[in-house]
Amino acid sequence: MAATKKTDAKSTQKETQSKGRNIYYLSARKGKDGKKDCWEIKMENCKKVSALADTKDEAIKKAKELAGKKSATIIVRKVDGSIQETIKCGD
């Protein structure tokens, strides 16, 4: 009997989106007290933060600058971690 690899819909969608695309995640960074400290921008599959910003609007602007003219997707999260919006950049 052949082994079957189980995949859920979210992981399949994530793999499909990441192929040939630049995806940036914008989320709240929490301080030691558990409250929002600032906003961070991370590129998919990178361990390091690409940029930090004091406000969400500044973080969106920085993410767009990081994306430049290349095709990219910016996934903006609310403070609670749920997705607020998705922004497509480039072509």
N, C-alpha and C positions, 0 to 999 in steps of 0.2 A: 504494500500500500504506500503510495507516494505521500510525502509530507505536504501539507497545505499551509500556506502562509496566510494568516488572517490579517486583513487591513480594514480599518474603519473608513468611513466616508471623508472625515476631516483630514486624515493623513494622505489619502489618495488625492484630494483636492489640493493640499499643500504641495505635494510632489509635482503635480501638474503645473501649478502656478509658478513654482520656483525654476522650472526648466527654461533657461534662456531669458529669464527676467530678473531684474533687480528689485527686491522687495525690502522696503524700509519699514520698521515698526516704531511708532511714536507712542510712548507710554509714560505714565507718571512714575517718578522715582520717589520712593518713600524713605524718610529719614528714620533715625533710631526710635523716634516716638511713634512711628507708624503713620504719620501724616505726610501728605504730599510735600516733597522738598523742592523738586524741579521736574522738568520734562526731559526725557532722554530719547535719542534716536539711535537705533541699532539696525544694522543691515542683517538680513536673514543669513543664518549660518555663521555669524561672527560672534565671538565671545566678548569683544571689546565694544564699548559704546562709541558711536561715531561722533556724537555731539550732545551737548546739554544746553538747555534754554530755561529761562525763568518762567515764561508763559507758553501756553499751548500755541498761540499764534506765531510767536517767535520760532518755536520748534517746527511748525509746519513750513515756515519760510526757509529755515535751515535745511530741512529735509529736501525741499524742492531744489535748493542750491546744490546739495550733495548729488542729487539725481542728475542735475545738469540737463543736457539735451538727449541723454540716452533714455530708452524706454524703461520706465520704472513704475512701481506701485507703492504708494504710501498708505499704510494701514494705521489709522488714528484710533487710539483707545481712550475711553473715559477713565477717570480716576479709579473706578471700581474694576477696571480691566476688560469690560465689555467693549466691543467694536462700535465706535461712533460713526466713522465714515471711511471710505476708501477713495483715495485720490490717484488718478492715472496721470502720469507725466510722459513727455516725449511723444513718439508717434503713436 
